[in-house]
Amino acid sequence: MYSVEEIRENYKGFSDSKIENIAKKESKGLRKDVLGILKEEIEKRNLDKNLISWVETETKTYDGIERNSLIKKIQSLNCPKCAEKKDRLYGFEINQVVSVLLFANDTRNEKILCLSCGKKAKLKAILITFFAGWWSRRGILLTPWIVTKDSFNFLFINKISDKIINRLIDENTGHFRRKGTENATLNRLIKRRNEKEILEDEGYDFT
């Protein structure tokens, strides 16, 4: 790990555009002492002062009572699929494999839905994988694993849901700080999350 002084020297050598890019895209993952260096560089170079506000909102995490309150607010929204409020919302991991000859398309999504819609979406993906996932060399390997894992993960709905909803909050901290947490904002971000395909290493494996 680089020392604070080494990082400060590195930042001095960065171009203005590099500093701006770090502020906009990488500040969420920086240590507190490095954030201080980043803000110093923005001020010394007379860059857009809004960059500092951006960094502060991106890195002001939701904790304790504030996080719990936001989680409950998300859970209490109407389901984005059926538009009803049958019960609270849950986060579901949806995996699906479809194979055609040499090609296998495996997708992973995170959907925040009511329990009924979430279970239906998960079961539908399992059935599609079971019937359409075998028809390639890669699919033969993936299909039994995905079907078994997703079936077993029904036992861990609450754990997976907690992780998905917490990740929604962590990924959009800055957006919530700047735009607020009104229902319209939450619904918009949930809809976007429901449509987003996520990376393989972002999954939740409890098998």
C-alpha positions as CSV (number, residue, x, y, z in Angstrom):
1,M,0.0,0.0,0.0
2,Y,1.3,3.4,-0.9
3,S,1.9,6.0,1.8
4,V,-0.1,9.2,1.9
5,E,3.0,11.2,0.7
6,E,3.5,8.8,-2.2
7,I,-0.1,9.2,-3.2
8,R,0.1,13.0,-2.9
9,E,3.1,13.0,-5.2
10,N,1.3,10.8,-7.7
11,Y,-1.7,13.1,-7.7
12,K,0.5,16.1,-8.3
13,G,1.6,14.5,-11.5
14,F,-1.9,13.7,-12.8
15,S,-3.4,15.8,-15.5
16,D,-6.6,17.9,-14.7
17,S,-8.7,15.5,-16.7
18,K,-7.3,12.6,-14.7
19,I,-8.2,14.3,-11.4
20,E,-11.7,15.0,-12.7
21,N,-12.1,11.4,-13.8
22,I,-11.0,10.1,-10.4
23,A,-13.5,12.5,-8.7
24,K,-16.4,11.5,-10.9
25,K,-15.8,7.8,-11.2
26,E,-13.4,6.5,-8.5
27,S,-13.9,8.6,-5.4
28,K,-16.4,6.1,-3.9
29,G,-13.6,3.6,-3.4
30,L,-10.9,5.9,-2.0
31,R,-9.7,6.0,1.6
32,K,-10.5,9.0,3.6
33,D,-6.9,10.3,3.6
34,V,-6.8,9.9,-0.2
35,L,-10.1,11.8,-0.5
36,G,-8.4,14.7,1.3
37,I,-5.6,14.7,-1.2
38,L,-8.1,14.6,-4.1
39,K,-10.0,17.6,-2.8
40,E,-6.7,19.5,-2.3
41,E,-5.8,19.0,-5.9
42,I,-9.2,20.1,-7.1
43,E,-8.9,23.3,-5.1
44,K,-5.2,24.0,-6.0
45,R,-6.0,23.6,-9.7
46,N,-9.1,25.8,-9.5
47,L,-11.2,23.0,-11.1
48,D,-14.9,23.0,-11.0
49,K,-15.9,23.4,-7.3
50,N,-18.9,21.1,-7.9
51,L,-16.4,18.2,-8.1
52,I,-15.9,18.5,-4.4
53,S,-19.6,18.4,-3.7
54,W,-19.8,15.4,-6.0
55,V,-17.1,13.6,-4.1
56,E,-18.7,14.4,-0.8
57,T,-22.1,13.1,-1.8
58,E,-20.6,9.9,-3.4
59,T,-18.7,9.1,-0.3
60,K,-21.2,10.0,2.4
61,T,-22.5,6.5,3.0
62,Y,-25.8,5.5,4.6
63,D,-25.3,3.9,8.0
64,G,-27.3,2.9,11.1
65,I,-30.8,4.3,11.5
66,E,-30.5,6.2,8.2
67,R,-29.7,3.1,6.2
68,N,-32.4,1.0,8.0
69,S,-34.9,3.7,7.2
70,L,-34.0,3.8,3.5
71,I,-34.2,0.0,3.3
72,K,-37.7,0.0,4.9
73,K,-38.7,2.7,2.4
74,I,-37.5,0.6,-0.5
75,Q,-39.2,-2.5,0.8
76,S,-42.5,-0.7,1.3
77,L,-42.8,0.5,-2.4
78,N,-45.4,-1.1,-4.7
79,C,-44.0,-3.9,-6.9
80,P,-42.6,-2.5,-10.1
81,K,-43.9,-5.6,-12.0
82,C,-47.5,-6.0,-10.8
83,A,-47.8,-2.5,-9.4
84,E,-49.5,-3.9,-6.3
85,K,-48.4,-3.9,-2.7
86,K,-49.1,-7.5,-1.7
87,D,-46.2,-7.7,0.7
88,R,-42.8,-6.0,1.0
89,L,-40.2,-6.0,-1.8
90,Y,-37.4,-8.4,-2.0
91,G,-34.2,-8.6,-4.0
92,F,-33.9,-11.7,-6.3
93,E,-31.0,-13.0,-8.2
94,I,-32.2,-14.4,-11.6
95,N,-29.9,-16.6,-13.6
96,Q,-30.7,-18.0,-17.0
97,V,-28.9,-20.1,-19.7
98,V,-30.0,-20.6,-23.3
99,S,-27.9,-22.7,-25.6
100,V,-28.0,-23.0,-29.4
101,L,-25.4,-25.3,-31.0
102,L,-22.0,-23.9,-30.1
103,F,-23.4,-20.8,-28.4
104,A,-24.5,-20.5,-24.8
105,N,-26.0,-17.2,-23.5
106,D,-26.0,-17.1,-19.7
107,T,-27.4,-14.0,-18.0
108,R,-27.6,-12.8,-14.4
109,N,-30.0,-10.1,-13.2
110,E,-31.0,-8.6,-9.9
111,K,-34.6,-7.8,-9.6
112,I,-36.4,-6.1,-6.8
113,L,-40.0,-7.4,-6.8
114,C,-42.7,-8.5,-4.5
115,L,-42.4,-12.1,-3.2
116,S,-44.9,-13.4,-5.7
117,C,-43.5,-11.8,-8.8
118,G,-39.9,-12.6,-7.7
119,K,-40.6,-16.3,-7.2
120,K,-42.4,-16.4,-10.6
121,A,-39.5,-14.7,-12.4
122,K,-37.0,-17.0,-10.7
123,L,-39.0,-20.2,-11.5
124,K,-39.5,-19.1,-15.1
125,A,-35.7,-18.6,-15.5
126,I,-35.0,-22.0,-13.9
127,L,-37.5,-23.7,-16.3
128,I,-36.0,-21.9,-19.4
129,T,-32.5,-23.0,-18.3
130,F,-33.7,-26.6,-17.7
131,F,-35.2,-27.0,-21.1
132,A,-33.0,-24.7,-23.2
133,G,-29.7,-24.6,-21.5
134,W,-28.2,-28.0,-22.5
135,W,-27.7,-27.5,-26.2
136,S,-24.0,-26.6,-26.3
137,R,-20.8,-27.8,-24.7
138,R,-20.7,-24.9,-22.3
139,G,-24.4,-25.2,-21.6
140,I,-24.1,-28.8,-20.6
141,L,-21.7,-27.7,-17.9
142,L,-23.6,-24.6,-16.8
143,T,-27.2,-25.9,-16.8
144,P,-27.1,-28.4,-13.9
145,W,-25.1,-26.0,-11.8
146,I,-27.4,-23.0,-12.4
147,V,-30.6,-25.1,-11.9
148,T,-29.3,-26.6,-8.7
149,K,-27.9,-23.4,-7.3
150,D,-31.0,-21.3,-8.1
151,S,-33.4,-23.9,-6.7
152,F,-31.3,-24.2,-3.5
153,N,-31.2,-20.4,-3.2
154,F,-34.9,-20.3,-2.5
155,L,-33.9,-21.2,1.0
156,F,-31.9,-18.0,1.3
157,I,-34.3,-15.4,-0.1
158,N,-33.9,-13.0,2.9
159,K,-30.1,-13.1,2.8
160,I,-29.9,-12.6,-0.9
161,S,-32.5,-9.9,-0.7
162,D,-30.6,-8.0,2.0
163,K,-27.4,-8.0,-0.1
164,I,-29.2,-6.8,-3.3
165,I,-31.0,-4.0,-1.6
166,N,-27.9,-2.9,0.3
167,R,-25.9,-2.9,-2.9
168,L,-28.6,-0.8,-4.6
169,I,-28.1,1.8,-1.8
170,D,-24.3,1.6,-1.9
171,E,-24.1,2.0,-5.7
172,N,-26.4,5.0,-5.7
173,T,-25.4,6.8,-2.5
174,G,-24.3,9.9,-4.4
175,H,-27.5,9.9,-6.5
176,F,-29.7,9.7,-3.3
177,R,-27.7,12.4,-1.6
178,R,-28.1,14.7,-4.6
179,K,-31.7,13.8,-5.7
180,G,-33.3,12.7,-2.5
181,T,-35.1,9.4,-1.7
182,E,-38.6,10.2,-2.9
183,N,-40.6,7.3,-4.2
184,A,-40.2,8.4,-7.8
185,T,-36.4,8.4,-7.5
186,L,-36.4,4.9,-5.8
187,N,-38.8,3.5,-8.4
188,R,-36.7,4.8,-11.2
189,L,-33.5,3.3,-9.8
190,I,-35.2,0.0,-9.0
191,K,-36.5,-0.3,-12.6
192,R,-33.0,0.4,-14.0
193,R,-31.5,-2.2,-11.6
194,N,-34.1,-4.7,-12.7
195,E,-33.2,-4.3,-16.3
196,K,-29.4,-4.4,-15.7
197,E,-27.4,-7.5,-16.5
198,I,-24.7,-8.0,-13.8
199,L,-21.2,-9.5,-13.9
200,E,-20.5,-13.1,-13.0
201,D,-18.4,-12.3,-10.0
202,E,-21.2,-10.1,-8.5
203,G,-23.5,-13.1,-7.8
204,Y,-24.5,-14.5,-4.5
205,D,-23.7,-18.1,-4.1
206,F,-25.1,-19.8,-1.0
207,T,-24.8,-23.4,-2.2
